[in-house]
Each structure stands twice: as C-alpha cells, then as structure tokens.
Amino acid sequence: MSILQDLQNRRAIRDYDGRDVEAEKINKLLEAATLAPNDRMREPWTFYVIKGEAKRKYNHLAEEYLQERFPTKPHLVESSLKVVHNTPVQIIVTSDVIPDDEEATKDNEFAVCCAIHSMWLAASELGLGFVWRTRGIGLVHDERLHQFIGSPEHKKVVGNLFIGYPDPELMKKLKVKTRTSFQEKTIWLGDK
C-alpha cells in the first residue's frame, strides 16, 4: 500500500478487542516516532507507556476525573470508562519546554505532533487501532495526568495515545471518511 493510501485509510479507532499489545509492536511504534522531523535534532519527545498496574491506576484517575466533569451524565461516564478499561495500552507523549524560548518550545510541540502521526501510520501497518486523545478521557489538560507521569519539569503533555487491536465487529460499522477537498482549502500564490 502506498503512503497516500495509508493516509486515506487512517482512522481513529476507539474500540478494541481487549487483547494485549506485544512489547515488540510497542517498540516499533516508539521507533517510528523517533524518526519524525524535529528542529535542530532536539528530539523533544518523551513517551510514558501505561500498562499493567499503571493502567489500573490510570483507570481510577480517569473515573475520578469523569465523575467530577460530568456529574449529571452517568451514561457518558460509563461509556467513556468502558473505552478506558478496554484499551490495552496507552502512551502519554510530552514535548520539551525550553524556558525563556517560546519559539523553540513551539517547534518542539510541532515535532512531537509529527512523531505521534508517525506512530499512527505505523500502528495501521502493525494491525493496531490508534486514537490520539487530547481532551476528555485523555486527561491531557488536567494537572492530575502531569502528576501521574511524575510531574516532569519542563514537559508539556501533547497527547494520550490509546492503542489496541481493533474490535472487528465495530470496524465493520465504520463510515467512509469524507474530507473537504484540498482545492477548497488551497490558495495558489504563484503559477499553478
């Protein structure tokens, strides 16, 4: 399959069949991430792999967060927790913050976004489902997640990646993705 086909077929997979993800596949995802372009080869990413006991602790943290955020929506809390419990591995990705250098810090974030996207494409090749969470049950903007990973200094959480083997029944129900044509989003400033 070509890279363009891979990009067209890429999907956010939120439902997994519960099987564990092998360490060698996780390592391949991490290796793919480190191949991403990054300004001045700062390699500004750090990965926190959540499995086993850490995952149980994260599940508790997510439940606490969701119940605080949605106290009047128990069905939303329940469905969100089902996703958390059914996700075999999560990887929290941070970007280095460079004190007193806002431009370099932003460049680092862009590089980390590229690293995450590289992981997403590699996950597809490895037969894994993948979703990059930045809100909600990803807890990316919640201080508790930063504390959960050890409150590392000069790190910004950019994403919480949920990874697993896709649920085959739910994969059959995925809708064809539609996108606005690039032609509607492109302005040519020179010769076409």
N, C-alpha and C positions, 0 to 999 in steps of 0.2 A: 504494500500500500504506500502511496506517496504521502509526503508531509502535508500536502494540501487536502488529501482525503482524510488524513488523521485529524487535521484541524476541523474539517467539516463534520466529522463523526464524533468529535469530543462532546461529552455530556457531563453534567453534574449528576452524579449517582449518589443518592441519599439512602438507598435501601440495600442492605447486604444480607447474605445468606447465613452469616454467623461463623463461617469457617475462619480459622486463624490465618493470618498472612505470614508466610515464611520469612525468616530473617534475611535470606539472600535476596528476596524481592524488595524488602525494605531498603537494603543496602544499595540495590540498583537504583531505586528512586532517589536516594540521597546522593549517589554518584552523579545521576543526571542533573540534579540541582546544581552541583558544583561546577558544571560545565557552562552555566549561564554567563552571559556577558556581564562585566562589572567594572566600573570606573577605577582605573589605576590598580587593577587587580587587588582591590582591598578584600575581596571575598567576605562581604559584610554579613553573612548569614550564620545563624546558629539554629540547630534542629534539636527539639526535645521530643523524643519518641515515647509515647504513652501506651503502655501495655500492662497486663497483669495487675499487680496491687496498685500501681499508679492509676490505672484506668478505673479501678473501683473507687479510689479517692476522687478522681475527676467526676465520676458519675454522681457522687454525693454533692460535690461542689455545684455541678450543673443543676441538680434538683433544687438545691437551696436557692440558686440564682433565679431559676424559672418560677419558683413559687413566690419569690419576692416580686418579680417583674410582672407576673400575670396572676395575681391572687383571685381574680374573678373569672378566670378561664381555665378551669381544671382539665378540660379536654385538650386544650393546646399544650398544657404542661405534660399531660400523659403522652400525647403523640410525639412531642419533642423528646421526652425521656426514652421512648421506645427506640428512637433513632440513636441516641447516645449509647444505650445499653447494647444495641445490635451492631455497633461499629467496632470491629476488632482492633483497629489501631488508629491512633491519632498522632499527628506530628505538629507540634506548635513551632512556628518559624518566626524568628526575630531578626531584626535588622540593627546593625550597629548605629548608635547615635554618637556623632562626633561633637563633643562640647565646643561651643563657640564657632561652629562651622555648619550653618544651616544648609548651604548648598551641597556639601559633601554628604550630609545626613540624608537629604532628599535623593541624591544619586544612589546612595546605599539602598534606600527603600525601593527604588525602581529596579535595581539589580535583584533584590530579593523577590520582587514580583516576577521577574523573568525566571528565577530559579524555581519558583512554585509552578509556573506554567510548564517548564521543562519536566518537572515531576509529573504533572498531569498527563502530558503526552506519553511519558514513559509508562505510567500506570496503565494506560489503554493498551499499550503493546504487551504488557505483562498480564493482561486479562483481569486487571483490577478496576474497581469503581473508585471514584475520587470526587470529592467536593471540597472546595476552598471556602471555609466559613469565616466571615469577618464580623458577623453580628450574632444576635440570638444565642443559640446553644454553643456557639464557638467561643463565647465569652471574651473575644479579642479586646473589647474596650472596657472590660471590667478589671479593676485592680486585683481582684482575687486570682485571676489567671496569672498575672505577673508574680504574685506571691507564690502560687502553686509551683511555678518553674524555678523558684529560688530567688526571686526579686533581683535578677542580674542587673548590675549597674550599666548604664549606657546601652540599653537594649530596648527596642520597641517591638511589640508583638504585631506582626503583619498578617498572620493568618493561622487558623487552626484547621489542619487538613484531616478530613475523615476519609479513611481508606479501608476497603474490604472487597470481597468477591461479590459482584452484583447479584441481587436476587433475580433468578431467571424469569420468574413469573412477572415481576414488576418491570423487567426490561422489555417484555413483550408489549407493555402498555405505554411505553414512551412515545410521545408525539414527535413528529418530524419537526425539527427546529427550523424556524424561519427567521431570517435576518433582513434588515433593511439593506438594500443594495449599496455597495460601496459608491456607486455612481451618485446616489443621493447625499452622500456624506463627503464627497470629494470636490475640492475646488482646485482647478488647474491654474497655476500662476504663470506658466510659460507655455511653450509649444506642447501640444498633445501628441 
